Amino acid sequence: PRTFQAGRLRKLHGYLVAVSQVDHAVGQMVGFLERGGLRQNTIVIYTSDHGDYAAEHDIMEKAPGICADAITRIPMIWSWPDHFQSDHTSPQLVESVDVSNTLRRLTADITPLETSDGKDSPHLLQGQELAVRDIAVTEFAWSKSVRKGQYRLVTYPAIMFPEVDPWEMNNLYFDPNSADLAREMERDLLEWLITTTRPATTNGVEIPSGRETLKRNRYTTNLDGKIHPDWLRDAQTKNYL
């Protein structure tokens, strides 16, 4: 029947079938590595770009985006026999951008990315519970989300939501008892935006030349025309700042 509950069951049916299909495919890949004697020398990472609403919050697809764990909390499963702590589950906050820096630390032949915001987190894979991030941020073109502990702050342009409800089941943003927490997380998000966004510059800031840099006019920048915030802090010319 064309009812919401029937549609929800069809959605869950397809979702679970897709999970089973992916599980089978991953099993085939791991089996191939084991049969070829490659398993001990291969780091296997299982992750995704985003989650999916499978009827959570009565929503049937990934839209409207990053306002809930169903979308922003993704699988992040690492496996490397005899190197990682087996069956360890970490509650720490990490982001997708941490993958490249963590791989760099685990393998000696990967050059660090000069403009990566990623953090090193190999200690989590070895069972050591040391925090990597105080907050975890998810970006979308029309929204920003910051997770801190058990709380999430989601910010949308006012034009998208003339009503005060960004689809969470219990919105604490306008709760007077949560005002201090909301302000604290807004400051966290603002600081993250300031310190991690790569400023594009060719004016007055010189960085050391290397494999990932390009000389343009009189100044050296990274190949993407941007510069790491650390170089701005040490700039001799403060006009840019």
Buried (B, 14 or more C-beta within 10 A) or exposed (E): EEEEEEEBEEBEEEBEEEEEEEEEEEEEEBEEBEEEEEBEEBBBEBEEEBBBBBBBEEBBEBEBBBBBEBBBBBEBEBBBEEBBBEEEEBEBBBBBBBBEBBBBBBEEEEEEBBBBBBBBBBBBBEEEEEEBBEBBBBEBEEBBBBBBEEBBBBBBEEEEEEEEEBBBEEBBBEEEEBEEBBEEBBEBBEEBEEEEEBBEBBEBBBBEEEEBBEEEEEBBBBEEEBBBBEBBEEBEEEEEE
